Each structure stands twice: as C-alpha cells, then as structure tokens.
C-alpha cells in the first residue's frame, strides 16, 4: 500500500498548519518494540539474493515508511509489483522483495525483533 501526500485526507487546515491522516494504514497487532530506520540506497540494489533462505525467500517483516527521494519497487509473494516515489507514504506487508529504481533515501518503522532477524540474515549473506 502506498499513498502520495496529495491523496491523504486533510483532516484539519488552519493558518500555518495542515493535518492529513490516512486511516487503516497497516496493522501492528502482536508486535512489540519497533525500530526507526533510515536507508540510503543506490539504483540497482535488489534484495532478492539477500533474502534467499528466508521463508519464501522474502522479507517477512512489515514496514511503514516515507520516501524522501528516489524510487523503489516491491514485489510480493504473488508477483504483484508496487512502485513508491519521493513523498509517498508506504506500507510493505510481510512477504516482499525490494528493487531500487533510482537512488533513494527512505525512513522506515519496523517491528524491531523481526527486522533485526532479516538484517542479520542479509549481513551473513554479504559475508558469504
């Protein structure tokens, strides 16, 4: 799920402030602590080989985030693709891979335990 800023409902607007809110933007039920993450990614980065060995060879951690710059495309377990661009909010449910289409900076919030397992797995993959 992704949504551009312009498509998020304006709930309140007063001089000097606009408050937008997107309801139902993912579900965190059953998760403990979350981590805040800042990723800087170069065009061409593809997580597919890094996720080999995880369940379904996909990241099984949900993420909520914001694209500061660039463009990324996710592919889910069913092969559906979704592209996010600068200024998009996004929710990536468990079961995805990511390819960086254009140099990107993103901020994400993820369940800490689950995403640490994925990051540790990627570290081991890079070590060989």
C-alpha positions in Angstrom: 0.0 0.0 0.0 1.3 3.4 -0.9 -0.3 6.8 -1.0 1.0 10.2 -2.1 0.8 13.2 0.2 -1.8 14.8 -2.1 -4.1 11.8 -1.6 -4.0 11.7 2.2 -7.2 13.2 3.6 -6.9 16.7 5.0 -8.5 16.4 8.5 -7.8 20.0 9.6 -6.4 23.1 8.0 -5.8 26.3 9.8 -3.4 29.2 9.0 0.1 27.7 9.3 -0.9 24.1 9.6 -2.4 21.3 7.5 -3.1 17.9 9.2 -3.5 14.9 7.0 -4.5 11.4 8.2 -4.7 8.1 6.4 -6.8 5.7 8.4 -6.2 1.9 8.3 -2.5 2.1 7.2 -1.4 -1.3 8.3 -1.8 -3.3 11.5 0.8 -3.7 14.2 -1.2 -6.2 16.4 1.1 -8.7 18.1 4.3 -6.8 17.6 6.5 -5.5 20.4 9.0 -2.7 20.1 9.6 -1.0 16.7 12.8 0.4 15.3 13.2 3.5 13.2 15.4 3.1 10.2 17.0 5.4 7.6 18.1 3.7 4.4 20.3 5.2 1.7 20.1 3.0 -1.4 21.7 3.2 -4.8 19.8 2.5 -8.1 20.1 -1.2 -9.0 20.1 -2.6 -5.4 17.9 -5.7 -5.4 17.1 -7.6 -2.2 16.2 -10.8 -4.0 19.6 -12.6 -3.5 19.9 -11.2 0.1 16.5 -12.7 1.1 17.4 -16.2 -0.2 16.9 -18.6 2.7 14.2 -16.7 4.5 10.7 -18.0 4.4 9.5 -17.9 0.8 12.9 -16.1 0.0 11.1 -12.9 1.0 11.3 -10.4 3.8 8.7 -11.5 6.3 8.7 -8.2 8.3 6.1 -5.4 7.8 7.4 -1.9 7.3 5.8 1.6 7.4 7.7 4.4 5.9 8.2 7.5 3.8 10.3 8.0 0.6 12.4 11.1 1.0 13.9 10.8 -2.5 14.1 8.3 -5.3 12.0 5.3 -6.4 11.7 1.7 -5.3 9.5 -1.2 -6.5 8.4 -4.0 -4.3 7.3 -7.5 -5.5 5.1 -9.6 -3.2 4.7 -13.3 -2.9 2.1 -13.3 -5.6 4.3 -11.4 -8.1 2.3 -8.1 -7.7 4.5 -5.0 -8.0 4.1 -1.6 -6.5 6.3 1.4 -7.0 6.8 4.1 -4.4 8.3 7.6 -5.2 9.6 10.6 -3.4 7.0 12.0 -0.9 5.0 8.7 -0.8 4.0 7.1 2.5 4.1 3.3 2.2 3.2 0.1 4.0 5.0 -3.1 2.9 3.3 -6.2 4.4 5.3 -9.3 5.2 6.3 -11.2 2.1 8.2 -8.8 -0.2 11.4 -8.1 -2.1 12.6 -4.6 -3.0 14.4 -3.2 -6.1 15.8 0.3 -6.1 14.9 2.0 -9.4 16.5 5.4 -8.7 18.9 6.4 -5.9 16.7 6.6 -2.8 16.6 7.7 0.8 13.8 6.3 2.9 12.7 6.3 6.5 11.0 3.1 7.8 9.5 1.9 11.0 9.6 -1.9 11.6 9.0 -4.4 14.3 12.4 -4.4 15.9 12.8 -8.2 16.6 11.5 -9.3 13.2 13.5 -6.8 11.1 16.7 -7.5 13.1 16.4 -11.1 12.0 16.2 -10.0 8.4 19.0 -7.6 8.7 21.2 -10.2 10.4 20.4 -12.6 7.6 21.4 -10.1 5.0 24.7 -9.4 6.8 25.5 -13.1 6.7 24.6 -13.3 3.0 27.0 -10.4 2.2 29.8 -12.1 4.3 29.4 -15.2 2.1 
